[in-house]
Amino acid sequence: MTRHSSALRLCSATFLLLCAPLTALADDPFVQRVLVDGSRISQLGLADAAGMGSVSQRQLEARTNYRPGELLEATPGLIVSQHSGEGKANQFYLRGFNLDHGTDLRTSVDEMPVNQRSHGHGQGWTDLNFLIPELSARLDYKKGPYSAAEGDFASAGAASITYANRLLRGVASVTGGQNGYARALLADSPELGRGALLYAIEALHNDGPFTHGDNYRKVNGVLRYSEGYANNGFNITAMAYRANWNATDQIPQRAVASGELGRFDAIDNSDGGAARRFSLSGQWRRTAEDSSSKVSAYLIANRLQLFSNFTYFMDDPVNGDQFAQPDRRVTSGVNASHSWHRHEGDLASTTTIGLQAQNDNIHNGLYHTKARQTLEVTRADHIVESSLGLYVENQTRWTPTFRTVAGVRADHYRFQVASDHPENSGKANDTLLSPSLNLIFGPWAQTELYVNAGNGFHSNDARGTTITVDPKSKEAVDKVTPLARSRGLEVGVRSEWVPRLQSSLSLYRLDFDSELVFIGDAGNTEAGRPSRRYGVEFSNYYKPLPWLSIDADIAFAKARYRNDDPAGRRIPGAVEGVGQLAVTVDNLGPWSGALRLRYFGPRPLIEDNQVRSKASTTLNGRIGYRFNKDTHLELEAFNLANRRVSAIDYYYASRLRGEAEAVEDVHFHPVEARSLRLTLSRTF
């Protein structure tokens, strides 16, 4: 092969890697090598903003994750936490947001939405426990409302995980660890007919360090048939996941300070839940010389039984305040787009039109329970929520050092609620137009500058769009706006001028017409006051040696309500500073390893900032040894310094048994104590 053709092949492979589902290309041995040996993927000439990027398969494999959802922490500036049992959706923090269980962070797996609208526990519920990390070939992330292709929940950011169509080799692994941790995985993708049949089955158990163990039991499976390549091919995928668990919810500091409770104790040992997820999806792509098309469709059945008790004996001193939030739904949808490519001299342009349709048929409720037995039905609702999004986006390179990305998106939502309280039944509709514009200057000296502006939105819970009377207090309440608008501005720079160093810096502002706020005593989110955030993010990836890489990311944000209120202008739970420093060693003979230091900064817990959470810093690590090309042993360690810090903090009123009245206090969930896990894996 000539030097010229090698370079051409490299450029072609790089383009396909960055513009298509990554591992569908695994038939190509050259691309296989890129997939395995690549690091953080360069975004020069491709990204529309400094807060946009891709994380390769190899870098995802190098991460040490306590739970599957923490794979998203490969996104610089994103914190993934947990405040209850392992089967519950994670808690997310990004760009000055406490995103609760996923509000304003749009998450998808193989183009299937993970966020669940009008959920029983919280708007945008994002349960990633069905994720199998070994199948994750790539993570793409975007921050800010600057992409016409991203809709609901994408104002703070969007994260998209692509599963492999084919594995380079089959894998079998077993893991054992402290606190009752055990996991087994078997996955392979043998050839079948003209394509490949990928299968994976996972079984897991975990108690955690809690006095009343989580007893988290999970069975998870994936079956996929695929033909062709990323730009010309298709796949059909079935997924199944089921889990059951106990939950140690957050506990009040006063009970720990008095010695009444230990850090890992629970107040209501019957808290917990069960989750089920089944999906069938397909993707199809075709590429011609001057156009490309793609279509994906999905059908998802989710079921959740969730039992929580955050206030203990405040409302019912006899039976306690446990409540259930059952949610079962069927979600169906289709995404389709077509692009036209045009080249004339220095000018290169791509225009894309797209359609995104989704329907959710939902049954959920709020029940007063004791030991998971229903005492009273507070509310029960049947919701049908439908949406249609249409967008057009143009990407044009006008000169070798200037390009633009301009788009506009139109969304129409229809809400229909049938409540057991007839006064809360009804219909609502809303339509929103969201333009965006990105200006990219460069590259000069391996450096690009970005100016971004755009509008986004999040949908509010359908029940809030038709409600007239609070079913618990019986008081009259106001309806919420169905779609709440966001407006973002950002300037940034990305540079690879220093050899082997990738750096990006961004300054942003994000306004919301209505903030989604977590309500502690109800366990859900409600629409709140308008808000504004300013922030700065600085991200670095350095690979000074072939066997050594360093990640260093830091982000700060200022979050305030925009209107005055006697209570104050701080946004409870809004993260102010986060950071991580990771050192990864690989290809050092048979040895590999990593250390990752994570900083999770303090947050205001009430509007006047008089009560604040403390910062937490944790250290995770791993060390691996490869006996031969097939057999690998790895030891993972979590919270190596055994820090007694919080995974999350809230401030609200609760009442313990024996207390005469409710007490306002900080309620926290602890970071798990130091623990070890040992994994033996064999490829075949």
N, C-alpha and C positions, 0 to 999 in steps of 0.2 A: 504494500500500500504506500502511495506517495505521501510526502509530508503534507501537500495541499489537501489530498482527499482525507487524510486523518483529521486535519483541522475542520474540514467541512463536516465530517461525521460527528465530531465532538460538538459543533454548533447545533447540528440537527438534533442530536440526542438531548442536549441541554434545553433546547426549545420545547421538545416533547415532554421532558421531565417537568418543566415549569408550567406548561399549559394544558396538561392532561392528567387523568388519574394515573399515578406513577407506576404502580407495579403491574398494570396490564401490559407493560412493555417488557416484562420479565422473560419473554421468549428470546429476546435479543441478548446474546452473551455480552456484548459491549455495554448495553444499558444495565445488565445485571451488575457489572463491575462498578458502574457509576452509583448504582443504588447502594451497594454494600460499602464502598470505600468513601462515598461522599460525606461531607460534614454539613455545617449549616449552609444552605444553598444561597449563592450570591444572587442579589436582587437588582444589581445595577443594570439599568436599561429595561427592567421589567416591572419593578414595583411602582405604584402610583403614589405612595406616601412612605414616610420614614417609619410609620407604625405598622407596616405590612411586611410579612415575611413567610418563609417556609422552613420547616425543620425536617431533615431527612430521616430515613429509616434508621440509619446507623446512629444518629444522635438520639433518637427516641429510645433505641435499645440501651443506650448508655445510662439512662436515667434510673434512679432508685425511687420507686413509687410505693408508698404504703398501701394505697388503694388505686383502682383503675383511673378514677377521675383526675388524679394528680398528674396524669400524662399531659393535661392542658397547661401545667406550669412550665412547659417548654416555651410557652408564649411569654416573652419578657414583660415583667410587671404584673403578672397574674398570680394571685394566691388562691389555692384550693384548700378548703378547710372542711370540718365536720362538727356538728353540735349534737349528734344523736347516734343511733345505732348504725352499723356499717351498711345496712341495706338502704338507708335513706339517701336521697339526693344530696350531693355536696353543697357546701357554701362557697361562693365565689366573690373575689375582690379584685377590682381593676379600675384604674383611672379615677380614683376618688369615690368609687361606688362600693357599698355593701350590696352586692347583687343578689342577696338572699340565695335562693336555689336556682338562679339562672336569669332573673329579669335583666334585660338590656345586654345580655351576652348570648348572641345567637350561636347555637351549637348544632352541628350536623355530623352524621356518620354515613358515608357513602351517599350523600345528597338526601338522606332522610332526616327530617327535623327531629331533634331530641327535645327541645323546649315544648312543654305541654301547656296550651292556652286554657284559661279559665279552670285551673287545677284546684282540687279540693284543698290543698295545703298552701299553695303559693303560685302566683302568676309566673308562667315561664318555667315551671318545674323541670329540672334537667337532671335526670337520673342516668348516669354513665356506668352503672355497675354491670351492664351487659357487655361492656367493652372488653375485648381480649387484646392486651397490648402487643402480643407477638404477631398479630395480624395487621397492626397499624403500620402502613408503609410511609405515611407522610402526614404532617400537620401543617395546614395553611391557616394563617391568622391575619386579620385586618382589624384595625382600631379606628373608631370614629365612623360617622355616617357619610362616607365619601364614595360608596359603591352603589350604583343603581341595581346591581344584582342581589344585594342583601336587603331584606325587608324588616319584618317585625323582630324586635328584641336586639337589633344589631347596632344600637347607638354607641354603646361603650366599646363593643367589639364583636367580632365573629370568629369562630374557630371551626375548622372543617377537618375531619379525620377521614382519610382514604384507606380502605382495606385493600390488601393484596388480592389480585386475581390468581396469582401463582406464587408458591413459595420456592425459594432456591433449593431448599432441601426440607424434607419432613423433619418434625421435631417431637420428641417425647421428653417430658420433664416431670420431676416430682420435687416438691418443696415441703420442708418441715421447719417449724419455728416455735418460739415461745408463745405462751398464752393460747395454746390450742390451735395454732395456725397450721393448716395443711392444704396443699394444692396439688392437683395433677392436671396435666395438659397433654393432649395428643392432637397433632395437626399435620396435614400433608396435602399435596395437590397433584395426584397422579393424572397422567394423560387419559382422556376419555373421548373417543371419536375424534372430531376435529378440534377439540378444545381440552380443557382441564377441569377436573372436579376437585375443588378445594373443600376440605372438611376440617373442623376443629371442635373438640369437646373439652370442656373444662369443669372441674369439680373443686369446690373450695369450702373450708371451714375456718372460722376465726372467733375466738372468745374476746380478744382484747384484754387489757389489764384490769378490767372492771370487776368489782366485788361480785356482782351478778352478771356473769359472762354474757356477751352478745349472742353466743350460740348462732352465729351467722352461717347459714348453709346455702350454698349457691350451686346451681347446675346451669351450664351455659353451652350453647352449641351454635355452629355456623355451617351451612352447606351452600356452596356456590358453584355454578357451572358457568364457564366463560369461554368465549371464542374470540380470536383476533387480537388486536392491539388496542392501545389507549385511544388512538385517533380513528380507528376503523374496527369496531368490534362490539360485543355485547356481553352482558352477564345477567344471570338470574340468581337471586340470593334468598335463602330462608334462614331466619335467626329465631332462636328460642332461649328464653332466660326465665328462671324462677328462683326465688330466694325467700327465706324466713329469718327473722331475727328478734332478739330482745334489744331494748334501748336504754342506755343510761343517759337521760337528757341532762341539760344544764342544771346545776344546783346552786343555791345561794351561798355567797361567801360567809355570811354570818353563821351558817350551820357548820362550816368547816373550821372557822375561827374558834367557835365554842367547843369543838371536839365532838359535836353531835354526829357529824358525818366525816368520813375520810374523802380524799380527793377523788377516788374512783367509786364512791358509793352512789346509790340511787335513792330517790324518795319513793317512787312508784315502780316496783319491780315488774309490773305487768305492762309497762310501756313497750312498744315495739311495732312490728308490722310484717307484712308479706307483700311481695311484688311479683308480677308476672308480665312478661313482654314477649309477643310473638309478631314477627314481621315477614312480609314477602315483598321483595323489591326487584327492580330491573333497571338496567342502564343500556342505552344504545347510542353509538356515535358513528358518524360518517364524515370524512374529510375529502374534499376535492381540491383542485389546484387553486381555486379562488373563492372557496366557501367551505363552511363546516356546519354541522348540525349535531345536536345532542338532545336526547329525551331520557328522562328518568321518571319512574312511577313507583309508588309504594302503598302498602296497606299494613297498618300497625294496630295491634290490639294491646292495650295496656290495662292492667288492673292493679290497684293498690289498696291495701288495708293498713291504715296508719293510726296508732294510738299514742297520744302524747298527754303530758300533764306538766304544764309550765308554772301554774300558780298554786298547785297542791291542794289546799283546803280553803281558799279565799272565797269562792262562790258557794261551795257546798261543804260545810265543816263536817258533815256526817259521812258522805259517800266519797268526797274528794272531787277534784276538778278534771279528772281525765276526760278527754274527748277523742272521738274517732272522726277521721276524715276519709271516708271511702271514696274512691274515684275509679271508675271504669269507663273506657272509651275505645272507640274505633276511629283511627285517623287515616284518611286516604288523601292522596294528592298526586299531582303531576308537575314536573318542571320541564320546560322545553325552550330551546333557543336556537337561533340560526344566525350565522355571521357571514358577512361578505368582506373579502380581503381585496385591497386595491393598492397597486404600486405604480408610481410614476416618478422616475428619477429619484430624488432624495425623499419625496413624499411617500409615506406608507400609511395606509389607513385601514382600520377594521371597524365595521358597524355591526352591532349585535342587537337583535330584538329578542325579547324573552317573555315567557308566560309562566306564572307560578300559581297554581290553584290548590287549595287545601280545604278539607272539610273535617270537622270534629263532631262526632256524635257522643255526647258525654252524659253520664249519670254520676252525680256526686252529692255529698251531703256533709252535715256537721251534726254529730250525735254526742250527747252527754253519756259517758260510760263509767263503769266501775269494773276493774279487772277484765276489761275487754267485753263486758256484757252491757248491752244498751239499756239505759235508764230512761232516756228521753230523746226524741228527735227534735233538734233545734231547727234544722231545715233540710230539705231534700229537693234536688232540682234535676231536671232534664234539660240539657243545653245542646242546641245545634248551632255551631259557629262555622261560618263559611267565609272564605276570602279568595279574592282574585287579584293578583298583582301583574301588571304589564310594565315592561321597561324597555328603553332604548338607550344604548350607550355607544359612543364613538371614541375610538382611540386613534389619534393621528400623530405621526412624527413629521413635523413640518420642516425641520432642518436636522442636521446631525446632532445638534445640542439643544433642541427644544421640541417637546411633545405635550399633548393635552389629552385628557380623558374627561369627556363631558357626558352626562347622562341625566335622564329624568325617569322617575318611577311613579306610577299611579296605582293605588291600592283601594279596593272596596271591600268592606266588611259587613257581614249581616249576622246579627245576633238574635236568637230566639230562645227564650227561657220559659219553661213550664215549671212553676214552683208549687210546693205544697202549701205555700201561703199565696193565694190567688192575687193579692195586691202587689206581689213582687214578680208576677209573670208579665210577659210582654215581648215586644220586638224592638230592635234598634238597628240603625244603619249608619255607616260613616264612610267617607271617601277622603283620601289625602293624596296630595301631589308632592313629591320629594325630588327636587333637582340637586345636582352635584357637579362640581367642577374641580379638576385637578390640573395644576400646571407643574411641569417637570423640566428643570433646566440642567443641562449637562448631558453626558459626563465631561468634566474637565479634571484632569489628574486623578482619574478614578473616583470622582466625587460628583454627586447629584444633589440638587436643591429642589424642595417640594413646597408648593403652596396649595392648600386644600380647603374647600368649603363645601358644605352639604347639609341637607336636611334628612332626618330619619324619624323614627317613631317607635313607640311600643303600644300594643293593644292593652286595654284594661280588661279585667275580669268581666265576662258577659253578665254575670249576676249584678254587678254594680251599675250596668247600663240600664237596667229595668227596675231596680229596687226602689221602693217608696217607704218601707217600714223595716227597721232592724228586727229580725226574727227573734233575737235574744232579749233585747231591752224593750222592744215594742215601741220605740221612739221613731218619729218621722226622720228620714234621712234623705239627702240629696243624691240624685243620680250622678254618675261620673261620665266624663267625655269618653266615648268608645276608643278613640285613637289619640294619644298624647304625642305632640310633635317635639322633636329635638332639633337643635341647630348647632353645627360644629364648625370651628375654624382651626386651622393648624398650619404651622410652618415647620419644616424639618430639613435635615441634611443626612446623607448617607455617604460613607467614604470607605474605600479600600486602598487609599494612597499609601499607607504604611503596609509593607509586604506582610501577608498572612494575617492581617488584622481587618475585621469587618466591624464598623462602628456606625451607629445611627443615633441621632439626637432629634427630639421633637418637642415643640411647645404647642399646647392646644388650649382651646376653650370650648366647653360644651354646655349648652343651655337646654333645660327641659321645661315644658309648659306645666308638667305635673310629675312630681317625684313619686315613685312607688316606694312605700314605707312598710317595713315589717311590723306587725302588731303582735306583741308577745303573748298576750292573754288569749288571743284567738288563733294564733299559729298560722296566719296568712298575711297577705299584703293588701294594702289599700292605697288608693290614689291620694297624693298629698299636695303640698305646695310647690310652686315653680322653683327651680333650682339653677345654680350656675357652678361650673367647675373650671378651674385653671390648673394646668399641670405641666410638668417637664419629665421626659423619659430619656434615659441614656443607656444604650445597649451595646455590648462589645462581645465579639467572638474572636479569639486569638489562637492561632495554631503555630507556635514557634518551632515545633519539631514534629516529624511525622507521627510520633507516638504520644504527643502531648497536646491537649487543647484546654483552653481556659474560657469560661463564660463569666462575664461580670455585668450585671444589670442593676440599675437603680431608678426609682421613680418617686416623684413627690406630687401631691395634689392638694388643692385648697377647694373645699366644697362648702357652699352656703345656700340657704334659701334666699330667694331674691326679694321676697316681701317681708315687711317688718311684722313681728309678733311678740307679745310680751314673754312668750316662752323662750325666745332666742332664735338665732339664725343658723346654728350649726345643724348638720344633718346627722342624726344618730347612726353610728356604725360606719360612717364614711372614712375609708382608709386614707391616711395622710402620707405614708411613706412605706415603700417595700424595696427589697433588694435581694440579690442572690449572688454568690460567688461559687463557681463550680470548677473543679480541676479534674480532668479525665485523662487517664493513661490507658493506651491500647497498643496492640502490636509490639509489646515489649517482651519479645520471646513468647513464652506461654502465659505470661501474666497480663492482667488488665485490672483496672480499678478506678474508683472515682470518690471524691468527697464533695458534698454540696452544703454550703452554709446558706440558710434562708432567714431573712429578717422581715418580720411582720410588724409594722409600726403601730403606735398607739392610735386610738380613735376616740372621738367624743361619743359618749353614750347617751347624752341628753342635749336638748337644743341650746341650753345656756353654757355648755362646756364645763359645768361644775363637776361632772363625774366623767372620768376618762378611763379607758382600758390601758393596761400596761403593754409595752412592746414585748415581743417574743422572738428569740433567736434559737434556731435548732440546727443540728448538724447530722446529716445522713451520709452513709458511705457504703461502698461495696468493694470486694476484692475477688477476682476470678482467676482460675487456673485451668488451662486447656491441656488435657492429657495427650490428646491427639486430635486429628481433624474432626472426629465425631463426638468426643466426650468432653464435657465442660462442667466444672464445679464452681459455684459462686456463693459467697457469704455476703449477705446484706445486713446492715445495721441501721436502726432508726433511733433518732434522738440520742446520739452517741454520748453527749454530755449529761444525759438524764435530767434535762432542765424541767423544773416544775412551773411550767407556763401554761397559758390558756390557748386553746385552739380558737375560742370565740368568747366574747363577753356581751351581755345585754344588761340593761338597767330597767327594772320595772317592779311593780308591787306583787308580793306573794305572801302566802300565809302557811306556816308550818303547823303541823298538829301540836296543839297545846298553846299556840300563840293567841292572844286575845284579839288581835286585829292584824290586818295586812301591814307588811313592812316593805318599803321601797329599798331595793338592794341590787348589787351587782350579781348577776347569775352567770356562771361560767361553765364551760366544758373543757376538761384538761387535755393537753397534748399527751398522747400515749407515752408511757414510760419506756425507757430503753429496751429494745428487743432485737433479737437476731433471727434471721431466716437463712437456711441452707438449701440450695437448689442444685440438683444433679440433672443435667440435660444431655440428651444424645440425639444427634441428627442422623438421618438415614436417607 
